[in-house]
Amino acid sequence: MNQLENIISDRGSRYSVSGGAAATRQEADALLKALKKNKKYAKATHNTWGMILPDGTPLKGDDGESGAGMVIVRMLEREALLGHVVVVTRWYGGKHLGGDRFRHVQDAVRAYLDAFQRGR
């Protein structure tokens, strides 16, 4: 599993991004389960994820951050990255971020793609 921790901080909220290869929903679920074995991630406010199956089917999970999973899916579509799940984790800092939370999800996914997808 690839991870970038504490990449964004805004008004007390902190973000990290993780991901890895996953050809099926079951493999994505296994990656999420492995991530949440770390108590820090298990206690996070949101573990939002998105992926596109090798057959082109998009899958997502908002985990209470409505609309954030689709932000991840759209970015993966633009990159034509299939069979890979990306998870954006947020620890809520006590202040609502409004629409900025979607920009932070985008920035987290971009950092992940820049760090881990160069060699594909």
C-alpha positions as CSV (number, residue, x, y, z in Angstrom):
1,M,0.0,0.0,0.0
2,N,1.3,3.5,-0.9
3,Q,0.7,6.3,1.6
4,L,1.3,10.0,1.9
5,E,0.5,11.2,5.4
6,N,-0.4,14.7,6.7
7,I,-0.2,16.2,3.2
8,I,-2.9,18.9,3.8
9,S,-4.0,20.8,6.9
10,D,-6.8,23.4,6.9
11,R,-8.6,24.8,9.9
12,G,-7.7,21.8,12.1
13,S,-8.6,19.2,9.5
14,R,-5.8,16.9,8.4
15,Y,-5.6,14.8,5.2
16,S,-3.7,11.8,4.1
17,V,-3.9,9.7,0.9
18,S,-3.3,6.0,0.4
19,G,-3.9,3.5,-2.3
20,G,-2.8,0.4,-4.3
21,A,-3.6,-2.0,-7.0
22,A,-7.1,-3.5,-6.8
23,A,-8.8,-5.4,-9.7
24,T,-12.0,-6.2,-7.8
25,R,-14.3,-4.7,-5.1
26,Q,-13.1,-7.4,-2.8
27,E,-9.5,-6.3,-3.3
28,A,-10.5,-2.7,-2.6
29,D,-12.3,-3.8,0.6
30,A,-9.2,-5.7,1.7
31,L,-7.0,-2.6,1.2
32,L,-9.5,-0.5,3.2
33,K,-9.5,-3.1,5.9
34,A,-5.7,-3.2,6.0
35,L,-5.6,0.6,6.2
36,K,-8.0,0.6,9.1
37,K,-5.9,-1.9,11.1
38,N,-3.9,1.2,11.9
39,K,-5.9,2.8,14.7
40,K,-5.2,6.3,13.5
41,Y,-7.0,5.5,10.2
42,A,-9.7,3.5,11.9
43,K,-10.5,6.6,14.1
44,A,-10.5,9.0,11.1
45,T,-13.6,11.0,10.4
46,H,-13.7,9.9,6.7
47,N,-11.9,7.3,4.6
48,T,-13.3,8.3,1.2
49,W,-12.3,6.1,-1.7
50,G,-12.7,5.6,-5.4
51,M,-11.6,3.2,-8.1
52,I,-12.3,2.1,-11.7
53,L,-12.4,-1.6,-12.2
54,P,-10.4,-3.0,-15.2
55,D,-13.7,-3.3,-17.1
56,G,-14.3,0.4,-16.7
57,T,-16.9,0.2,-13.9
58,P,-16.5,3.0,-11.4
59,L,-16.8,2.3,-7.7
60,K,-16.7,4.7,-4.8
61,G,-17.4,5.1,-1.1
62,D,-18.1,8.6,0.4
63,D,-17.8,7.4,4.1
64,G,-19.9,10.4,5.2
65,E,-18.2,13.0,3.0
66,S,-21.0,13.2,0.4
67,G,-19.7,13.5,-3.2
68,A,-16.0,13.1,-2.4
69,G,-15.8,9.5,-3.8
70,M,-17.0,10.8,-7.2
71,V,-14.2,13.5,-7.1
72,I,-11.7,10.6,-6.8
73,V,-13.4,8.6,-9.6
74,R,-13.4,11.6,-12.0
75,M,-9.7,12.1,-11.4
76,L,-8.9,8.5,-12.0
77,E,-11.0,8.6,-15.2
78,R,-8.9,11.6,-16.4
79,E,-5.7,9.6,-15.8
80,A,-7.2,6.5,-17.3
81,L,-6.0,4.6,-14.2
82,L,-7.9,1.3,-13.9
83,G,-7.6,-1.4,-11.3
84,H,-6.3,1.0,-8.6
85,V,-8.0,2.2,-5.5
86,V,-7.2,5.6,-3.9
87,V,-8.4,6.5,-0.4
88,V,-8.4,10.1,0.9
89,T,-8.5,10.2,4.7
90,R,-9.7,13.2,6.7
91,W,-9.5,13.8,10.4
92,Y,-12.1,16.5,11.1
93,G,-10.6,19.5,12.9
94,G,-13.8,21.1,14.3
95,K,-14.6,23.6,11.6
96,H,-16.6,23.1,8.5
97,L,-14.6,23.5,5.3
98,G,-17.5,23.9,2.9
99,G,-16.5,23.5,-0.8
100,D,-12.8,23.6,0.2
101,R,-13.1,20.0,1.2
102,F,-13.5,18.9,-2.4
103,R,-10.4,20.9,-3.4
104,H,-8.5,19.2,-0.7
105,V,-9.7,15.8,-1.9
106,Q,-8.5,16.7,-5.4
107,D,-5.1,18.0,-4.1
108,A,-4.6,14.8,-2.1
109,V,-5.4,12.6,-5.2
110,R,-3.1,14.7,-7.3
111,A,-0.3,14.4,-4.8
112,Y,-0.8,10.6,-4.8
113,L,-0.8,10.3,-8.6
114,D,2.3,12.5,-8.8
115,A,4.1,10.4,-6.2
116,F,3.2,6.9,-7.2
117,Q,2.1,6.8,-10.9
118,R,5.1,8.2,-12.7
119,G,6.5,4.8,-13.7
120,R,3.3,3.1,-15.0
